[in-house]
Amino acid sequence: MANDEWETPEPLFDRLDRVCLDLTGDVFKFDVCAGVNNRKIPFAWMKEDDALSKGTMEWAENGPCWMNPPYSKIEPWVAMAEAVQKTGGVVFALIPLSAETRYFQKHVMGVAETILVLNRRIRFVGAPSGAKGPNVVAIYRPHLGGTRWVPFEISTEEAGQPLRKKKGKCQKCKHVRHEEMCAVVVSDQHPSFSATCGCMP
């Protein structure tokens, strides 16, 4: 079961912050459902602030807004994002791709201006493993109707996934080595590798 306090990986948040800047001319100004240990922006509403009790204009005036809503009760948060959109505000929501659910069909699909479909499953900070299903970022901002579905490629680092190791053989001496997936080739004859191999380029 998802923990409502799990945090968005910082590299992913930074990437989406740049997307927000490109689309709106401004970076995220407010984290509307932050926790003590997972707030992404200095200006934030914490649990005790009860962001859902605020008016839509207050959301809009504080935006662009970021939210990684509690996955145990997503519907009221995306319903609020829809309402904020109607008042001219902007909200980015990191949510599961759950097209079969009522909240997704009622408040996301055909409502949000854009849905960014992430190509990797996220491992939230504090989670023991990666998410069980895919995630999307629903972008709520004023538009003329319809929803754009956009493939959105993120790196392993942005997904919060640890670098995997792969086994292989040194091209020069054929010793078995373990190499990071992102190893840099330092010469045509001999790629870089971990110190366990003992060879030199």
Secondary structure, DSSP 8 states (H G I E B T S, - for coil): ---TT-B--HHHHHHHHHHHHHHHSS---EEEEE-TTT--SSSEEEGGG-GGGS-HHHHHHH-SEEE---TTS-HHHHHHHHHHHHTT--EEEEEE--TTSHHHHHHTTTTSSEEEEESS----BT-SS--SS-EEEEEE---SSS-EEEEE---TTTTT----EEEEE-TTT--EEEEETT--B-SSS-B---TTS----
